[in-house]
Amino acid sequence: MTSPEATRAKIVGAAADLFARCGVRAVGINEIWRAAEVAKSTLYQHFRSKDELVEAVLRRRNDAWCARLRALAESRDAPADRLLAILDLLGEEFADPAYRGNDLVNVAAEYPDPDHPVRAAIRDHKREILHYLTDLATAAGSHAPERAAALLLMLADGAVCARVGLGDADAARTARTAAARLLPAGPSSAATP
């Protein structure tokens, strides 16, 4: 017998795949329970609504992406390279010809109400990334780590838009070059973003 946690993970995985391929609004609950190979009632035992399932998908995606970012950053020796790892991670993602953009941004476009719980999950992700980048900027010697982190996150988000909107597979590399010029190299740097 499958554990409740395994069943829940199976449902979230099936929904994540469908949402990534088709968009959240285009996918119905019936498609999700069929793709997950569970009964409709089982899906509703784990998730009271589709929106609750969307939140779970986004939180799982956030956890996985943040773990990848942390692992990549921690593999770097220089503090400045750790800070720029977000753009290196995006560069890896952009190399995939099937890249369709950031799941969170794509889903945000489908939920225009800023007070919706799905939008709250998206904000939580962005805040987690911003907090982590602030920690990395502090370690890299930034005199204004919050500002440096915000700048880097904006460059990363802009790179995602350039990759999707312009088809620019080098957008992360361009953003990394800009970030390396704009961000301080360390405590002795004259720049103070």
Sequence and secondary structure as in RCSB ss.txt:
>XXXX:A:sequence
MTSPEATRAKIVGAAADLFARCGVRAVGINEIWRAAEVAKSTLYQHFRSKDELVEAVLRRRNDAWCARLRALAES
RDAPADRLLAILDLLGEEFADPAYRGNDLVNVAAEYPDPDHPVRAAIRDHKREILHYLTDLATAAGSHAPERAAA
LLLMLADGAVCARVGLGDADAARTARTAAARLLPAGPSSAATP
>XXXX:A:secstr
   HHHHHHHHHHHHHHHHHHH TTT  HHHHHHHHTS HHHHHHH SSHHHHHHHHHHHHHHHHHHHHHHHHHT
 SSHHHHHTHHHHHHHHHHTSTT    HHHHHHHH   TTSHHHHHHHHHHHHHHHHHHHHHHHTT SSHHHHHH
HHHHHHHHHHHHHHHH  TTHHHHHHHHHHHHS  STT S   
